[in-house]
Structure formats: structure tokens, C-alpha cells
Amino acid sequence: SIEGFGHFHEFQVGGVVVMPTTGELQTVPGKLENPDKGYRSRFDKKDEYAEAGYYSVFLKDYGIKVEITATARVGYHRYTFPASNQSHLIFDVGHRQGESSGVTDAMVQLLDNNRIEGYVITYPEYAKFCDPGNKVKMFFYAQLSKTPETYGTFVDSTAAPNEKLSKGIGNGMYLT
């Protein structure tokens, strides 16, 4: 299963993941062993394509085609959704992602209808012995090509509709 799509190239500093979904809003990633308990999606290797500078996959649980590419400083995501009244983008900034270290603080905010920014602070295992006491703070900015109809924030499984700012751990933002 796929937990989401991130942009930081270092396995211990995860924390900003974008996941497109359809259907009932879910705001926790769930476990690899049981994707139905979160927003993860199953996929087949035959529906995955990767080459230098381009990646695509079909998310079976949501019927969404995902395409990702990058420049030296910017990542581009394109999601092709099926017809649905419940299509979401989840910006999960406050949960541990994959093999990353735990998040010690995170913030995400909707600046206007099409711009999101925030940060994530982690304390990677290597920093604990190489640079004790110093954490890693990563900033992000996202520009959307479409305006969401609704939005909100969440902490774990508790959603707060119409909120534009979330700070803490276990948190994030959803756009519908």
C-alpha cells in the first residue's frame, strides 16, 4: 500500500505527505498491514511506472492516477480523479511517515484558496548521536491548480471543517 507522496529526499526526515483520496474523509495514514484503517491505498506493481524524473501509479482503492515529476527545487503532482462528490487532497504534516523520525512540531495553513504553506520539525536518529539536541526543520509551500470547494484541518482522526491553520503533532489539512 502507498501512504502518500512526499518531497523530502532523506528517509529520516519525512513528515510532509500529500495523498489524494475519494470517498469518506480519512485523516490518519493507517498501517501498512491494514490499509483500510487509514487513507493508504493499495496498488499493483503493473500499474506503477518510474524513470528518472517521472513517476506514476494507479491508486486502486480510490481510482486515482498519480503522476509526479520534479525540478531541482520544485516537485509537481498531477492527480486524475474519477467522477466523485468526495475527492480530497490530504496534507499530512504531523504524523510519522514510513521510516522517518517522529514529528516534534508541525504547522500547515491555507493562505488563500490556492496556496498552502507550513513546516515540519523532526528529531532524526542520526541527529541524536551526531548533533544532539538539534532538530531538523523543513518548510514547504504548495500552489494548487484548482480551488477547493471545502477545506479543514485535523488532528489524528478529529476533523475541524473550515479551519485554515493547524499546529502541533498528528495534524494536517484536507481540501475537498
ZAZA-350289 format. One record per residue (C-alpha): x, y, z. Coordinates in steps of 0.1 Angstrom, whole numbers, padded with zeros to 4 digits, always signed. Last residue first. Example, Ala and Ser with C-alpha at 12.3 -4.5 7.8 and 13.67 -1.06 7.14 Angstrom:
! ZAZA-350289
+0137-0011+0071;+0123-0045+0078;
//
This chain:
! ZAZA-350289
-0122+0187-0009;-0091+0200+0007;-0077+0184+0039;-0051+0198+0063;-0027+0183+0088;-0021+0172+0123;-0007+0143+0144;+0016+0169+0160;+0011+0206+0167;-0002+0235+0146;-0032+0237+0123;-0044+0267+0104;-0073+0273+0079;-0102+0259+0098;-0134+0255+0077;-0141+0219+0090;-0122+0207+0121;-0115+0170+0116;-0107+0146+0145;-0090+0114+0133;-0054+0125+0141;-0055+0163+0145;-0073+0177+0115;-0077+0208+0094;-0104+0220+0070;-0113+0226+0035;-0143+0230+0012;-0149+0236-0025;-0112+0235-0033;-0098+0259-0059;-0079+0242-0087;-0043+0245-0098;-0029+0244-0063;+0003+0261-0052;+0021+0243-0023;+0048+0257+0000;+0070+0237+0023;+0095+0243+0052;+0117+0217+0069;+0130+0220+0104;+0156+0193+0115;+0163+0190+0152;+0194+0198+0172;+0196+0185+0208;+0224+0160+0200;+0243+0165+0167;+0258+0132+0156;+0241+0109+0182;+0205+0123+0183;+0210+0138+0149;+0213+0103+0133;+0180+0092+0149;+0161+0121+0133;+0145+0148+0155;+0117+0162+0133;+0102+0196+0127;+0077+0202+0100;+0068+0234+0083;+0039+0252+0066;+0024+0266+0034;-0007+0262+0014;-0018+0283-0016;-0050+0280-0038;-0080+0294-0019;-0060+0317+0003;-0032+0312+0028;-0043+0277+0039;-0021+0268+0068;+0001+0239+0079;+0022+0237+0110;+0043+0209+0125;+0061+0200+0158;+0081+0171+0172;+0074+0147+0143;+0087+0112+0148;+0117+0100+0127;+0111+0088+0092;+0108+0051+0082;+0073+0055+0067;+0058+0088+0077;+0055+0099+0113;+0024+0120+0115;+0021+0158+0118;+0024+0171+0082;-0004+0152+0064;-0017+0173+0035;-0047+0153+0024;-0062+0161-0010;-0098+0151-0013;-0125+0139-0038;-0159+0134-0023;-0186+0142-0049;-0169+0119-0074;-0161+0114-0111;-0127+0096-0111;-0096+0117-0101;-0065+0124-0122;-0039+0137-0099;-0009+0157-0111;+0020+0164-0087;+0049+0187-0094;+0080+0189-0072;+0101+0221-0071;+0138+0228-0063;+0160+0209-0088;+0129+0201-0110;+0105+0174-0102;+0079+0149-0115;+0049+0131-0101;+0019+0115-0117;-0010+0099-0098;-0039+0081-0114;-0069+0079-0090;-0094+0050-0088;-0096+0054-0050;-0087+0020-0035;-0067+0010-0066;-0043+0040-0066;-0027+0040-0101;+0009+0049-0102;+0032+0073-0119;+0068+0085-0115;+0089+0108-0136;+0123+0125-0134;+0145+0094-0138;+0121+0066-0146;+0092+0050-0127;+0060+0033-0137;+0034+0017-0114;+0003-0001-0126;+0020-0035-0130;+0033-0031-0095;-0003-0031-0083;-0016-0005-0058;-0034-0004-0025;-0042+0029-0009;-0035+0045+0024;-0061+0068+0039;-0065+0049+0071;-0078+0016+0087;-0084+0000+0053;-0047+0000+0047;-0041-0029+0072;-0006-0043+0071;+0010-0010+0061;-0008+0007+0089;-0032+0036+0088;-0024+0071+0075;-0048+0090+0097;-0071+0117+0082;-0099+0097+0065;-0126+0115+0045;-0153+0093+0031;-0150+0088-0006;-0121+0097-0027;-0084+0102-0019;-0053+0121-0030;-0024+0119-0006;+0002+0146+0001;+0029+0139+0026;+0050+0163+0046;+0065+0145+0076;+0096+0126+0065;+0130+0135+0079;+0146+0100+0084;+0144+0088+0048;+0161+0118+0032;+0149+0133+0000;+0120+0155+0012;+0091+0157-0013;+0064+0133-0001;+0037+0112-0017;+0013+0092+0003;+0009+0060+0024;+0010+0036-0005;+0000+0000+0000;
//
